[in-house]
Amino acid sequence: MQAAALAGPARHHETAYNQIVRGDARSVLRNLPGGSVDLSFWSPPYFVGKSYERDWSFSDWQQLLQDVISCHAHILREGGFMAVNIGDILCFPDESMPRYQANNIRGKVNSVTREQVLEARRRHPDANRKELGRLLGCSEQTVQRRLENNNVRGGKHQTPTKVLLTGCMLAEWAEQVGLYLYDRRIWHKDPCWANSRWHSNSYRAVDEFEHVYIFVKPGIVEYDRQRLSDDEWSEWGSRGVWQIPSVRRNCRHEAEFPEELAARVIRLLSPEGGTVIDPFVGSGTTTFVAKALDRQWLGIDMDSNAVATAVERTHASW
Protein backbone atom coordinates (compact mmCIF):
# COMPACT_ATOMS: atom_id res chain seq x y z
CA MET A 1 0.00 0.00 0.00
CA GLN A 2 1.68 3.20 -1.16
CA ALA A 3 0.95 6.31 0.93
CA ALA A 4 0.90 9.38 -1.29
CA ALA A 5 0.24 11.91 1.48
CA LEU A 6 -0.02 11.98 5.25
CA ALA A 7 -1.72 14.92 6.93
CA GLY A 8 -1.00 15.03 10.64
CA PRO A 9 -1.97 12.57 13.37
CA ALA A 10 -5.32 10.83 13.18
CA ARG A 11 -7.41 10.26 16.30
CA HIS A 12 -7.17 6.53 15.81
CA HIS A 13 -5.51 4.12 13.38
CA GLU A 14 -2.78 6.64 12.61
CA THR A 15 -1.13 4.57 9.89
CA ALA A 16 -4.39 3.95 8.01
CA TYR A 17 -6.12 7.30 7.70
CA ASN A 18 -5.50 10.85 6.52
CA GLN A 19 -3.83 9.58 3.38
CA ILE A 20 -4.34 9.44 -0.36
CA VAL A 21 -3.31 5.92 -1.36
CA ARG A 22 -2.45 4.66 -4.80
CA GLY A 23 -3.67 1.13 -5.34
CA ASP A 24 -6.57 -1.19 -6.06
CA ALA A 25 -9.39 -0.26 -3.69
CA ARG A 26 -10.09 -3.90 -2.97
CA SER A 27 -6.58 -4.56 -1.68
CA VAL A 28 -6.46 -1.36 0.37
CA LEU A 29 -9.89 -1.81 1.94
CA ARG A 30 -9.14 -5.37 3.02
CA ASN A 31 -6.22 -4.06 5.11
CA LEU A 32 -8.24 -1.44 7.00
CA PRO A 33 -9.18 -2.05 10.63
CA GLY A 34 -12.59 -3.59 11.13
CA GLY A 35 -15.43 -1.35 12.28
CA SER A 36 -13.34 1.79 11.78
CA VAL A 37 -15.30 3.68 9.07
CA ASP A 38 -18.30 5.90 9.80
CA LEU A 39 -19.05 6.76 6.17
CA SER A 40 -17.82 5.59 2.80
CA PHE A 41 -18.88 8.00 0.07
CA TRP A 42 -17.87 7.25 -3.50
CA SER A 43 -18.78 7.59 -7.12
CA PRO A 44 -17.56 4.50 -8.98
CA PRO A 45 -16.82 4.19 -12.69
CA TYR A 46 -20.21 4.26 -14.43
CA PHE A 47 -19.23 1.93 -17.31
CA VAL A 48 -20.10 4.57 -19.90
CA GLY A 49 -16.85 4.62 -21.88
CA LYS A 50 -14.61 6.93 -19.85
CA SER A 51 -10.89 6.60 -20.56
CA TYR A 52 -10.15 4.78 -17.30
CA GLU A 53 -12.76 2.07 -17.99
CA ARG A 54 -12.45 1.69 -21.74
CA ASP A 55 -10.73 -1.69 -21.61
CA TRP A 56 -13.16 -3.26 -19.15
CA SER A 57 -15.87 -5.74 -19.91
CA PHE A 58 -19.26 -5.49 -18.24
CA SER A 59 -18.27 -8.46 -16.09
CA ASP A 60 -15.05 -6.67 -15.04
CA TRP A 61 -17.09 -3.64 -13.97
CA GLN A 62 -19.63 -5.72 -12.06
CA GLN A 63 -16.92 -7.68 -10.26
CA LEU A 64 -15.09 -4.51 -9.23
CA LEU A 65 -18.17 -2.93 -7.66
CA GLN A 66 -19.29 -6.17 -6.06
CA ASP A 67 -15.85 -6.70 -4.50
CA VAL A 68 -15.61 -3.12 -3.20
CA ILE A 69 -19.08 -3.37 -1.64
CA SER A 70 -18.14 -6.69 -0.06
CA CYS A 71 -15.15 -5.08 1.66
CA HIS A 72 -17.45 -2.63 3.43
CA ALA A 73 -19.10 -5.36 5.49
CA HIS A 74 -15.90 -5.52 7.55
CA ILE A 75 -14.66 -1.92 7.64
CA LEU A 76 -17.94 -0.11 8.42
CA ARG A 77 -18.83 0.30 12.06
CA GLU A 78 -22.26 -0.90 13.14
CA GLY A 79 -24.76 1.81 12.19
CA GLY A 80 -22.29 3.22 9.65
CA PHE A 81 -23.14 4.13 6.08
CA MET A 82 -21.96 3.47 2.54
CA ALA A 83 -23.26 6.12 0.11
CA VAL A 84 -22.80 5.50 -3.61
CA ASN A 85 -23.33 8.24 -6.20
CA ILE A 86 -24.10 6.70 -9.58
CA GLY A 87 -26.18 7.17 -12.71
CA ASP A 88 -29.15 4.83 -12.47
CA ILE A 89 -29.25 3.28 -15.94
CA LEU A 90 -26.89 1.49 -18.28
CA CYS A 91 -27.71 0.89 -21.96
CA PHE A 92 -26.33 -1.98 -24.01
CA PRO A 93 -26.83 -2.92 -27.67
CA ASP A 94 -28.82 -6.16 -27.76
CA GLU A 95 -29.44 -7.95 -31.04
CA SER A 96 -31.98 -10.27 -29.41
CA MET A 97 -34.41 -7.44 -28.70
CA PRO A 98 -37.10 -6.30 -31.13
CA ARG A 99 -36.28 -3.13 -33.02
CA TYR A 100 -37.55 0.11 -31.57
CA GLN A 101 -39.08 2.28 -34.26
CA ALA A 102 -39.70 6.02 -34.13
CA ASN A 103 -42.07 7.62 -36.58
CA ASN A 104 -41.57 11.38 -36.37
CA ILE A 105 -45.00 12.47 -37.59
CA ARG A 106 -44.19 16.19 -37.44
CA GLY A 107 -40.75 16.07 -38.94
CA LYS A 108 -41.27 14.70 -42.45
CA VAL A 109 -40.48 16.83 -45.49
CA ASN A 110 -43.58 15.46 -47.25
CA SER A 111 -46.86 15.31 -45.34
CA VAL A 112 -48.17 12.24 -47.17
CA THR A 113 -48.84 9.50 -44.63
CA ARG A 114 -48.54 5.74 -44.84
CA GLU A 115 -52.33 5.50 -44.45
CA GLN A 116 -52.87 7.74 -47.49
CA VAL A 117 -50.50 5.61 -49.58
CA LEU A 118 -52.27 2.41 -48.51
CA GLU A 119 -55.66 3.92 -49.35
CA ALA A 120 -54.44 5.04 -52.78
CA ARG A 121 -53.09 1.57 -53.48
CA ARG A 122 -56.40 0.03 -52.41
CA ARG A 123 -58.28 2.25 -54.85
CA HIS A 124 -55.74 1.76 -57.64
CA PRO A 125 -54.37 -1.78 -57.16
CA ASP A 126 -52.67 -1.84 -60.56
CA ALA A 127 -50.81 1.46 -60.10
CA ASN A 128 -47.05 1.35 -59.61
CA ARG A 129 -45.16 3.55 -57.15
CA LYS A 130 -44.57 6.31 -59.68
CA GLU A 131 -48.27 6.44 -60.57
CA LEU A 132 -49.25 6.44 -56.91
CA GLY A 133 -46.85 9.31 -56.37
CA ARG A 134 -48.55 11.35 -59.11
CA LEU A 135 -51.95 10.67 -57.54
CA LEU A 136 -50.72 11.78 -54.12
CA GLY A 137 -48.49 14.65 -55.24
CA CYS A 138 -45.25 13.13 -54.00
CA SER A 139 -42.25 11.22 -55.34
CA GLU A 140 -42.16 7.49 -55.87
CA GLN A 141 -39.38 7.39 -53.25
CA THR A 142 -41.82 8.80 -50.69
CA VAL A 143 -44.34 6.12 -51.63
CA GLN A 144 -41.68 3.44 -51.17
CA ARG A 145 -40.59 4.83 -47.78
CA ARG A 146 -44.16 4.93 -46.51
CA LEU A 147 -44.96 1.41 -47.74
CA GLU A 148 -41.77 -0.21 -46.43
CA ASN A 149 -41.41 1.85 -43.22
CA ASN A 150 -37.77 2.44 -44.11
CA ASN A 151 -38.12 6.10 -43.16
CA VAL A 152 -38.69 5.00 -39.57
CA ARG A 153 -35.57 5.53 -37.38
CA GLY A 154 -34.04 2.36 -36.09
CA GLY A 155 -36.38 0.21 -38.11
CA LYS A 156 -33.97 -2.15 -39.80
CA HIS A 157 -30.43 -0.87 -39.27
CA GLN A 158 -30.04 0.31 -35.67
CA THR A 159 -29.42 -2.24 -32.91
CA PRO A 160 -31.88 -1.67 -30.05
CA THR A 161 -30.61 -1.00 -26.55
CA LYS A 162 -31.43 -2.85 -23.35
CA VAL A 163 -31.68 -0.66 -20.24
CA LEU A 164 -30.43 -1.99 -16.89
CA LEU A 165 -30.92 -0.30 -13.51
CA THR A 166 -27.70 0.06 -11.53
CA GLY A 167 -29.47 0.57 -8.21
CA CYS A 168 -30.93 -2.92 -8.33
CA MET A 169 -27.49 -4.42 -8.81
CA LEU A 170 -25.98 -2.41 -5.96
CA ALA A 171 -28.79 -3.38 -3.58
CA GLU A 172 -28.39 -7.06 -4.42
CA TRP A 173 -24.61 -7.05 -3.95
CA ALA A 174 -24.88 -5.11 -0.69
CA GLU A 175 -27.51 -7.39 0.81
CA GLN A 176 -25.40 -10.43 -0.01
CA VAL A 177 -22.81 -9.18 2.52
CA GLY A 178 -25.22 -7.86 5.15
CA LEU A 179 -25.59 -4.20 4.12
CA TYR A 180 -29.07 -2.87 3.48
CA LEU A 181 -30.52 -0.07 1.41
CA TYR A 182 -31.41 2.59 3.97
CA ASP A 183 -32.39 5.53 1.78
CA ARG A 184 -31.57 7.32 -1.44
CA ARG A 185 -31.24 10.89 -2.65
CA ILE A 186 -31.80 12.16 -6.16
CA TRP A 187 -29.12 14.64 -7.16
CA HIS A 188 -30.84 16.91 -9.66
CA LYS A 189 -28.08 18.61 -11.57
CA ASP A 190 -28.56 20.81 -14.60
CA PRO A 191 -28.36 19.54 -18.20
CA CYS A 192 -25.26 21.58 -18.97
CA TRP A 193 -22.78 18.84 -19.86
CA ALA A 194 -20.94 19.29 -23.12
CA ASN A 195 -22.45 16.10 -24.55
CA SER A 196 -25.95 16.80 -23.25
CA ARG A 197 -28.86 17.46 -25.61
CA TRP A 198 -31.86 19.45 -24.48
CA HIS A 199 -34.16 17.64 -26.88
CA SER A 200 -34.17 14.39 -28.82
CA ASN A 201 -36.29 12.68 -31.46
CA SER A 202 -37.76 10.25 -28.94
CA TYR A 203 -39.65 10.31 -25.64
CA ARG A 204 -36.51 9.55 -23.65
CA ALA A 205 -35.54 12.20 -21.14
CA VAL A 206 -32.43 14.34 -21.00
CA ASP A 207 -30.10 12.88 -18.37
CA GLU A 208 -30.08 15.57 -15.69
CA PHE A 209 -30.05 13.64 -12.42
CA GLU A 210 -28.13 10.93 -10.61
CA HIS A 211 -28.78 8.89 -7.47
CA VAL A 212 -27.03 8.60 -4.15
CA TYR A 213 -27.87 5.16 -2.75
CA ILE A 214 -27.35 4.94 1.00
CA PHE A 215 -26.65 1.56 2.61
CA VAL A 216 -26.37 0.86 6.33
CA LYS A 217 -24.55 -1.76 8.35
CA PRO A 218 -27.05 -3.04 10.93
CA GLY A 219 -26.57 -1.56 14.38
CA ILE A 220 -27.46 1.58 16.30
CA VAL A 221 -27.64 4.54 13.92
CA GLU A 222 -26.69 7.72 15.78
CA TYR A 223 -29.23 10.39 14.94
CA ASP A 224 -27.85 13.84 15.82
CA ARG A 225 -30.22 16.71 15.09
CA GLN A 226 -27.40 19.19 15.72
CA ARG A 227 -25.49 18.19 12.59
CA LEU A 228 -27.59 20.60 10.56
CA SER A 229 -29.42 23.82 11.30
CA ASP A 230 -33.23 23.82 11.30
CA ASP A 231 -33.19 25.57 7.92
CA GLU A 232 -30.80 22.99 6.49
CA TRP A 233 -32.99 20.13 7.70
CA SER A 234 -35.95 21.76 5.97
CA GLU A 235 -34.12 22.75 2.79
CA TRP A 236 -32.23 19.52 2.07
CA GLY A 237 -31.56 17.28 5.06
CA SER A 238 -35.03 15.75 5.04
CA ARG A 239 -35.68 16.10 1.34
CA GLY A 240 -35.31 13.37 -1.27
CA VAL A 241 -34.30 15.64 -4.17
CA TRP A 242 -31.18 17.77 -3.92
CA GLN A 243 -30.82 20.65 -6.37
CA ILE A 244 -27.06 21.03 -6.85
CA PRO A 245 -25.46 22.44 -10.03
CA SER A 246 -23.03 20.07 -11.72
CA VAL A 247 -19.35 20.84 -12.15
CA ARG A 248 -19.06 23.18 -15.13
CA ARG A 249 -15.59 22.12 -16.21
CA ASN A 250 -14.13 18.71 -15.50
CA CYS A 251 -10.59 20.02 -15.70
CA ARG A 252 -9.25 18.03 -12.74
CA HIS A 253 -10.98 14.75 -13.59
CA GLU A 254 -13.35 13.66 -16.35
CA ALA A 255 -16.02 12.54 -13.85
CA GLU A 256 -15.98 15.11 -11.05
CA PHE A 257 -18.93 15.71 -8.72
CA PRO A 258 -19.54 19.02 -6.89
CA GLU A 259 -18.21 19.79 -3.43
CA GLU A 260 -21.72 20.61 -2.23
CA LEU A 261 -22.84 17.03 -2.90
CA ALA A 262 -19.97 15.64 -0.82
CA ALA A 263 -20.55 18.20 1.93
CA ARG A 264 -24.21 17.28 2.30
CA VAL A 265 -23.55 13.53 2.42
CA ILE A 266 -20.67 13.90 4.89
CA ARG A 267 -22.47 16.30 7.22
CA LEU A 268 -25.68 14.24 7.17
CA LEU A 269 -24.21 10.76 7.59
CA SER A 270 -21.02 11.11 9.65
CA PRO A 271 -20.19 12.62 13.05
CA GLU A 272 -17.65 15.39 13.47
CA GLY A 273 -14.30 13.71 14.01
CA GLY A 274 -15.56 10.52 12.37
CA THR A 275 -13.85 8.66 9.55
CA VAL A 276 -14.83 9.16 5.91
CA ILE A 277 -13.31 7.22 3.01
CA ASP A 278 -13.56 7.27 -0.78
CA PRO A 279 -12.36 4.12 -2.62
CA PHE A 280 -12.48 5.94 -6.01
CA VAL A 281 -11.15 9.31 -4.91
CA GLY A 282 -10.51 10.77 -8.39
CA SER A 283 -9.74 14.47 -8.02
CA GLY A 284 -10.08 14.36 -4.22
CA THR A 285 -13.46 16.04 -3.74
CA THR A 286 -14.51 13.71 -0.89
CA THR A 287 -11.21 13.94 0.99
CA PHE A 288 -10.97 17.71 0.49
CA VAL A 289 -14.44 18.24 1.93
CA ALA A 290 -14.01 15.66 4.70
CA LYS A 291 -10.78 17.31 5.89
CA ALA A 292 -12.42 20.75 5.83
CA LEU A 293 -15.33 19.38 7.90
CA ASP A 294 -12.99 17.98 10.58
CA ARG A 295 -13.34 14.31 9.66
CA GLN A 296 -10.63 11.72 9.37
CA TRP A 297 -10.26 10.74 5.74
CA LEU A 298 -8.84 8.25 3.30
CA GLY A 299 -8.80 8.35 -0.49
CA ILE A 300 -7.85 5.50 -2.83
CA ASP A 301 -7.24 5.48 -6.57
CA MET A 302 -5.31 3.35 -9.04
CA ASP A 303 -4.37 6.25 -11.31
CA SER A 304 -1.16 8.09 -10.39
CA ASN A 305 -2.36 11.35 -11.94
CA ALA A 306 -5.58 11.21 -9.94
CA VAL A 307 -3.61 10.54 -6.76
CA ALA A 308 -1.35 13.53 -7.38
CA THR A 309 -4.38 15.74 -8.03
CA ALA A 310 -6.20 14.47 -4.94
CA VAL A 311 -3.15 15.08 -2.72
CA GLU A 312 -2.82 18.67 -3.91
CA ARG A 313 -6.57 19.26 -3.73
CA THR A 314 -7.04 17.78 -0.26
CA HIS A 315 -4.38 19.99 1.26
CA ALA A 316 -5.69 23.16 -0.39
CA SER A 317 -7.64 25.75 1.61
CA TRP A 318 -11.42 25.48 1.80
N, C-alpha and C positions, 0 to 999 in steps of 0.2 A: 504494500500500500504506500504510494508516494504522496507525501504531504507537500502541497504546493504553497501553503501559507499557514501560519499559526498566529493567532491574534490574542495574546494575553492568556492568563490562566482561566480555565473554565471552573465552574462551581463543583462539578464532579466529572469523572472520566476525562482527566486533563489531556490524555494522549489521543482521545478519540474525537473531540469536538473543537469547534472554532477553527476549522480547516476547510480548504478547498482541496479535494483529493482527485488525482487523475487515476482512473481505473474503471473496470467494469463494476457497475453498481451492485451486481449480485455478489461479487467477491467481497466488496467493501462492507456491504450490509451484514453479511454473515459473520463478520468479525466484530461487530458492534456489541456492546454489553446488552444483555437482555433486559427488557422493561425500562429502557433508558430514554425513550423518545416520547415526547408529548404530542408532537404533530409532525407528520410527514406531508409536505405539500409539494406537488410536482406536476409538470406537464410533460408527458412522455412524447416520443415520436408518434405522429398521427398516422403514419403509413400512407402519406399522400404525395410521395415523390420528392421530398426534400433531399438535399445532397448527402446528408449523413445517413440516410436510410435507403438510398437508391439501389444498393446491391442486396437488399434483404428480400426474402420471400415472405409471403403472408404468414407462413408457419414460424419463420424466424421472429417476426414481430410479435406474434401471439406468445411464443415461448418466453421472450424477453419480459413482457409485461406480467405474464403469469409467474415467472420466477421472482421478479421484483416484489410483487404483491405477497408472494409466499414468505419472503424474508421478513415482512412486517409483522407476522404473527409472533415472532420472537422479540423484535426490538421495541415494539410499542408497549408502553405501560398499560395496565388495565384502565379502561376509560379513556385511553388516548385515541387520536384520530389519524386517519390517512385520507387526505383530500386530493383528488386527481382532477386536474383541469384538462378536458379533452373535447374535441369535436365529436358529436354524437353519431354521425353516420359515416360509413365507408361505402364506396361504390366500386364494383368490379364488373368488367365485361364478362358476360355469361352466354355462351352460344346455345345453351340448352333452354333458355327462356324464350317465350314468344316475343316477336318484334313489337316494340312500342311504335305507334304511328301518330303523327301530329299533323292534322289538317288545318292549316292556318286560313280560316275562312275569310278573314279580312285583309289578308296580305297578298292575294293573287293579282297578277297584272291584268288578267282577263276574268270577268265576273261570271262567265259561264260555269255552271255547276255540273257535277257528275250526274245529278238527277235529271237535269235538262238534256244532257247528252243521251242518257238512257231512254228518255221519253221520245227524243227525236229518232233514235234507232228503232224504237218500237213502232213508230208511225211510218218509218221508211226502212223496212228491214233489208232492202236490197241496196241501200245507199252505202258507199264506201266512206272512209274517214274524211276525204277531201270534200265530198258532197255534203256530208253532215256538217262540216265546218262552214260551208257556204250557207246552209240553212240557218245555222246558229250565229253567223257573223264572227267566226273565230278561225284560227288556223287548224289544219289537220293535226298538228303536233299537240295543240290544246285538247283536241278530241281524244287523241291517244293517251295523253297524261290522265285525263279524267277517267277513261275507261279502265286503264291498267293500274291506277292509283300510284303511278311512279313519280308523281309530284308530291307525294306525302313523305315528310322527313322521316328517315329511319326505316322506311318501309321494307326495303330489301337489301340495303347495303350496310347499315349501321348496326353493330352488335349491341344488343340491349344491356343495361346494367342492372346488377342485383345490389340492393341496398341492405347493409347490415348495421345493426345498432351496436355501438361500442359499449354503451352502458350495461347492456345485458351480459356481455362477455366479462366485464370487470366485476359485476356483482356475482357471477358464477364462480370466477376464480377466487374472489375474496372469501366467499362463504365456504369454499373447499378447505380453507385454512383457518376458519373460525373468526373471520372479520365480517361484519354485517353492515349493509347499507343503512345508514342512519338518517341521511338527508341529502338534498342536492340543491344547488343554486344554479340559476340560469344567468350567465354573464352575457348581457345584451350589449354588444359593442356597436360600432357604427359601420355600415358597408363602405368603408373607405379604402380597402386594400387595393393595391395596384391591379390585381387580377380579378377584382370583383366587378360584376355587371349589375346595374340597377334593374334591368329588365331582361327577360329571355323570351324565346318563342315557345314556352311551355308553361304549365301551371306550377312548376317547381319554384320554390322561394329562393331569394337571394340569401346566401349564408351570412347572417349577421349576429349569430349568437353561438356560444359554446356552453358546456356544462361543467360544473364543479361537483363531482360525486364525492360524498363524505361517508367514509366507513369508520366504524368504531370497533375497538377491541372490548369485548364484554368486561364490565367492571363498573365501579362507581365513577360516573361522569361528574366532574366538578363544575357546577353551574355558578358562575360569579357575575352577578348583575353589574358590578362595578367596572367590568372590562370596557364597557362602552357608556357614553352619556345617554340620558333619556332620549335626546334627539336622535342620536345614532341608532339606538335600538329601533326607533320608529321609522327612520329613513332607510335603513338597510339591514340592521342586525336581525330583525324578525321578518324580513321580506324575502320572497323566493326569487325575485328578479332584481339583479344588480345592473344599473345603468352605468357603465364605465367605458369611456372612449378607448379604442384600441391604440396600440403604439403606432404613431404615424410613419416612422422610418425604422425599419429593422436593420440599423447600421451595425449594431453590436452582435446580433445573432439573427438568423433568418426566421426564427419562430419565437419572438420575444413577447411576453405578456406584460401588462402595465403594472407599475408598482402599487397602484391603488388596489388591484385585485389581490396581490400578495398581502398587503397590509390588512385588508378586511379579514381574510382567512386566518392570518396569524393572530390578530387581536381577538377574533371571535373564538378560536378553537385552542389557544394555548395560553398558559399563565405567564405573567411576567417572570423572567428568570428561567422559564422552561426551555426545553430543547426542541429545536425545529430543524428538520433536515430536508434536503432536496436531492434525490438520486439522479436527476437529469438537470443539473444546475444551469447549463447553458451560459447565458451572459451574467448570471449571478444575481438576478432580481430577488429571489427568495432569501438568499443569504444577506444581501445588502439591507433588505427591509427588516429581517429578523435581528440583525446586529443593531440597527437603529432603534428597534423596539425593545432592546435589552433582553433578548433571548440568546441562549446558546445556539450555535448553528453548525451545520455541516453541509457542504455541497460536494457532489460527485459528478464527474463527467469523463468520458473516454477521450474526448478531443482536446489536444494540448492547447489549441488556440482558444477554445472556450474556457479552459481552466485559467489561462493567463488573463483573459478578459474578466472572468469572475473574481479573481484575486484583486485586480485593480479596482473593479467596481465595488466590491464588498468593503474595501478599506477607504472608499471615498466618503466625503461628508454628505450627510442627508440633505 
